[in-house]
Amino acid sequence: MTEIANKLLGNIGRSTLDVLQQLRGVRSLTAEAGYWMFIAPFRSQKLKWKNTIEQMVKIGFNSMPIVLLIAFFVGLIIAMQSAYQLERFGTTIYVANLVAVSLTRELAPLLTAIIVTGRSGSAITAEIGTMKVSEEVDALQTMGLNPVRFLVVPRLLAIMIMLPCLTVIADLVGIFGGYVLAMGTLDLTSVRYIDQTISALTFRDLSSGLIKSVFFAFIIGMNGCFQGLSVRGGAEGVGKSTTRSVVVSIFLIILADVFFTFLFFSTF
């Protein structure tokens, strides 16, 4: 019994130390990335915009097909489920409210972030992790080039720019999905549905979703880069770090979503 307790406490202790070590590493990486993003440009050390634009294409533009497809079907599903309930009370017009508000506040930022995590967050970890195990990161340092400036900052900037853009597009496409279902199955006119959608949305709905997406992007980018730079053990280590990156990012995104939802809609 004592041996089991010792093993249990030992595992808890090792896990705690590992988490604390990773938190210190993330804090250090965040501080260094912040320096290269916000301070270094004012000291004649320009941002690598060419690399950033390349990453914006990979992370943003190449993610659009899957984001648009999922957003459209999510809008259809929300409209379908809400119409089933609202028809009983003769208030199907409020399908527009439910689709618009639920997408802009919660579903579009959250689903877009999860999609980008699986598609681009994992790719960031795999790319940097492969460079780490093949000693390309060490080669950059040998040449006097800072790995954070050349590898982390372009990816972090790109995802923080593109994820809010993808979220806005997901909002519009998801609302269009609800509109398509309403026009096809409900006794509503196009003008009435659009007018109801516009009247249902407020600036706080739109801004809260965009603020969430910026923080989600930071979580995905920073965690992906940190896990990539922390790779150990060759190809197997790259696979483990990539899996860990996706799992941790999704967990932190949902945790951040809970926090911001409480902040925006419970305290004001």
Secondary structure, 3 states (H helix, E strand, C coil): CHHHHHHHHHHHHHHHHHHHHHHHHHHHHHHHHHHHHHHHHHHCCCCCHHHHHHHHHHHCHHHHHHHHHHHHHHHHHHHHHHHHHHHHHCCHHHHHHHHHHHHHHHHHHHHHHHHHHHHHHHHHHHHHHHHHHCCHHHHHHHCCCCHHHHHHHHHHHHHHHHHHHHHHHHHHHHHHHHHHHHHHHCCCCHHHHHHHHHHHCCHHHHHHHHHHHHHHHHHHHHHHHHHHHCCCCHHHHHHHHHHHHHHHHHHHHHHHHHHHHHHHHHCC
